Amino acid sequence: MTTYALLPLLAPLILLATAALALRRPGPRPAPLPRLAEGASLAALACAAAGIAALLWAGPATAGIGRGVMQLALRLDAVSASMALLVSFVGWVVVRYSRTYLDGEAREGRFHGLMLATLAAVLILVQAGSLAVLVLGFITVGLVLRQLLLFYPERPEARRAAAKFTLVWGAGDGVLVLAALLVAVSYGTGAISGITAAAAQDMPLAARFGVALLVLAAVLKTAAFPLHGWLTEVMEAPTPVSALLHAGIINSGGVLLIGLAPLVQANAGAMAALMMIGGLTALFGAAVMLTQSAVKTALAWSTVAQMGFMLLQCGLGLWTLALLHIVAHSLYKAHAFLSSGSAVTAVAAVRRPGPIAVPGASAVARAFLIALALFAAVAWLFARLGAQESPQSLALGAILVFGVAYLVAQGLADAAPRALTLRTAAASAAATVAYFGFQFIAHGLWGRSLPAPPQAGPLEWALIVLALVSFGTVAVAQALFPLWAHHPATAGLRVHLANGLYLNAALDRMIGGFRLARPI
């Protein structure tokens, strides 16, 4: 084992050591600790950057102790190094923001300590080289994050959200432990590299059950439908906690699937389940998000939809795009949460627009035809440049087209000014080119570390068609919504959607969430 293989361990150690210092002074204004916490997060970012440099210079490496099922190992490869850099960067931004946000707050020192401990646990999780470390990382993240969600234990809403988080995350931990045992015993090793290599050759029955449980664990960790409710109720925690959760920790289910991609892809049933659950969650989350009036609640439902879309990408076997989705969503959602307060002020100061241009049925039809033609032209151009497009990636691009068509339709409305038409056209072309361009870049960065999409069989084609029809129908309905928004039936539907079809209330009733009156 070379020395640079220990780099994945260095950043968590720095963060944990600083967290221990912060937790010794849990009260307000804990002297230099806020600056020290920011320095530790910046040092972790530097370690992640050093890991990237070491990877480029000397190639992948693994550091570990023990053998067999209980091996403890951390890895340095293209996927883990990218995730470590992302987590460290988002963590540094959040910790820096927390210095001002929590200044003078009671238990300020405790907050910084818990935040650094959470970052350390997430860094260990994303760089896990064995199933044992992966499981320990998930369990530790859940334990520490629960304390952050209970930062204001006197608030009943915070206690209810923490109770539901503990239930769902703990269930995911239990399922993951069982899955790890089945897979490790089946292949005689807990090393992720050994398991993924062996999965390409053979998959015993016990390992198939293990993969099914891995998918279930990922679904629970990403707050997928129907156990998504806790993610929309964590707003009682400080804003930095919401930012870290929605921009980082919630992606852990996707990291689990991507890290074990060859194993998951070898089970066609697991891939089909990811497509169905992911697609349903994405459509449901997006529909509910459009009915929310509170900024943070809308962002939370956006996260539900985005996690569903990420699961759909994994089910399609588009692993590089799923990883790119995690990176893009993390950066966007961290900025969205941390700037949510100033965004409300900025919107309130904007002069109210005049009448809104509403596209008719003919404008929507023309928009979809234009979007499809644009997609076909850009796909042909990238194919000429050497890009290899699978049916799965083209299907995902077609789903993007539905969003582009909605944008184009706004510019084609009869009352739309010429400037709006030109802006929507330019934005649509940019979105289409960006899809293929970023896909090309992602394949160049991670294509060698992740499996190519599987050959589509009858089941895969049926699910692809189902996804296209479902997303297309929702896109058309959304584009035409202004035409029937004032119908009496629409008002009732909007109320039901705004309440998430009451699934969260049903979970509250099951666990006694309405009666949480005492601190946990």
Secondary structure, DSSP 8 states (H G I E B T S, - for coil): --GGGGHHHHHHHHHHHHHHHHHTS-SSS-TTHHHHHHHHHHHHHHHHHHHHHHHHHH--EEEEE--GGG-EEEEESHHHHHHHHHHHHHHHHHHHHHHHHTTT-TTHHHHHHHHHHHHHHHHHHHTB-BHHHHHHHHHHHHHHHHHHHTSSTT-HHHHHHHHHHHHHHHHHHHHHHHHHHHHHHHHT--BHHHHHHHHTT---HHHHHHHHHHHHHHHHHTT-TTS-GGGGGGGGS-HHHHHHHHHTGGGHHHHHHHHTHHHHHT-HHHHHHHHHHHHHHHHHHHHHHTT--SHHHHHHHHHHHHHHHHHHHHHTT-HHHHHHHHHHHHHHHHHHHHTHHHHHHHHHHS----S-----HHHHHHHHHHHHHHHHHHHHHHHHTT----HHHHHHHHHHHHHHHHHHHHHHSTT--HHHHHHHHHHHHHHHHHHHHHHHHHHHHHTTTS-------HHHHHHHHHHHHHHHHHHHHHHHHHHHTTSHHHHHHHHHHHTGGGHHHHHHHHHTGGG--S--
